[in-house]
Amino acid sequence: MLYLLIVGPIVAGVLTLLFKEKDTRLLTILIQLALLFYALHIFIDVRLNGTLFNYMSHVPEGLAITLMADAISTVFVLMTSTLFLVMMIYAYHKVYFTTTFGFLFLVLQALITGLFLSTDLFNLYVLLEVSTVTVSILIMINKEKQAIYDGMIYFFVNVIGTAFLLFGIGMLYRTTGLLEMNAIAEVLPLVEDSRSLFLAFAFMMTTLSLKTAVVPLFSWLPKAHGTPSAPPVVSAILSGLYIKTGVYLFIRFSTMFSAAIAIQELFLVIGFATSIFGFVMALGQNDIKMILAYSTVSQIGLIMIGLTMGAEKAYWGSLFHIFSHAIFKSTLFLAAGTVYHYYGTRDIRQIRGVLKAMPLVGAAILFGVLGVTGAPFFNGSISKYMIAYGSKDPLIQFGLNLINLGTITYFLKFSTILFGKDERAEEEKPPKEDKLSEILLLVMGLFIFISGVFGPLSVDWIFGYETEIFTAGYFEKGLVYLLMLLAGTGLYNGVIKESGVLDDISHLELTFNAIITAMTGNFIFIIGYLYWVFY
């Protein structure tokens, strides 16, 4: 009964609305805990017995609305249940945890879970549309001017972007007469002329390019993830988890089309361009949330590189990086929210001494930074090691080292908030966050370390993929990391910090009209590339 994982959060959300005058937060968390255990049960069942299918109607296979739990989707669902439980505990005593917020947040959980389990293309379209509305409201929930602007940009851009998906689904249905992805994958090899699939493929991949925020369709992400007044748990879920729905659908759609259309090399190049552009933009930011938002753009680019490199180890390394990124980016966004609450600013130049002022939060930030930069013994190092060993091509290795150097450099800038002296007078300092939130952040930080120390075991347990980490190779990567740390320190202090070389481009972003134009251009480019490659 896979649908319980989708219905459960909605039921919990409805309860928060029905009992407005009573505190239902504890009940909501208990339901979340039950959903987590059920997701774990499904995960173990799939690992032991193979893929599970849940047909929602009594019609032939391939026509029925289907939910599917396999080795990949169960990991994403388990990750969703875990992160939403963590977010609900973190937000338990926060003033923004109202009945309306609780309902919308839980509905978003149901929609994300549905995106990971559904194999029906039209269902996926509906889930993406409704999640767009839900996320937009969550971004604007505090009704501040900037939040409303950011939320509306996000809404209109993504609604138009999802329309591309609908066009693609319609064209694919006209060709195959099917909407179920597994059934479509079986019949596509029978299509005589692959040109009949080009429009459908280009429309659908344009939507996914937007949803994953790759170059040039990235501008909406910093607005949505870095909105000043959005609750920290919203930014954490958007950057740590929701963005992964686009990556997941990219995996599914690429598999579905693989027998007829396979252009991984194009998305490999796009992945490199996205990752490099993301870290360049992150270097120019002074807002702690904007640094993290552009970091997500860069890390998504890295994930796309591993997925399209054509090597099994890199592919599973990217999947593990999705998992790792969900943990350390959620930790960093929640910690950034806590720091903002205490310091009253998000300007990195005005925040100092976090480790001394808030030791638990500071430690969590340190663990998160070490994770995202790929420091030895942290989870990011394992996933980056696997991606790097997917190819011996010197150009690819150079590109991966350049990306990691950029990541280390902008997080050296971010880490300046940990040290130094807080110059504010004691009477200016607001009360700290509740101790439960700080302890929770530390636990998340420790998990980044533990899942790295036991990296190969983590990959095997989570994805069922056995990988070997060679001591000599891992030691070499550790030395490279130290050298890049030194290079990044010199680059930041000697060039970026003093010269302000990136100030002019730090505010570069596309307007609404430019994003729509870029979306159209992206569609035309994919069509042209398909004809160039295949004919």
Secondary structure as UniProt FT lines:
FT   TURN            2..3
FT   HELIX           4..18
FT   TURN            19..21
FT   HELIX           25..49
FT   STRAND          52..55
FT   TURN            61..63
FT   STRAND          66..69
FT   TURN            71..72
FT   HELIX           73..90
FT   TURN            91..93
FT   TURN            95..96
FT   HELIX           99..117
FT   HELIX           121..139
FT   TURN            140..142
FT   HELIX           145..176
FT   HELIX           181..187
FT   HELIX           188..190
FT   HELIX           194..197
FT   HELIX           198..211
FT   TURN            212..213
FT   TURN            215..216
FT   HELIX           220..225
FT   TURN            228..229
FT   HELIX           232..237
FT   HELIX           238..242
FT   HELIX           243..257
FT   TURN            258..260
FT   HELIX           264..283
FT   HELIX           288..308
FT   HELIX           312..343
FT   HELIX           348..350
FT   HELIX           354..357
FT   HELIX           359..372
FT   TURN            373..374
FT   TURN            376..377
FT   HELIX           379..388
FT   TURN            389..390
FT   HELIX           394..414
FT   HELIX           415..418
FT   HELIX           426..428
FT   HELIX           435..453
FT   HELIX           455..463
FT   HELIX           471..491
FT   HELIX           492..496
FT   HELIX           497..499
FT   TURN            501..507
FT   HELIX           512..534
//
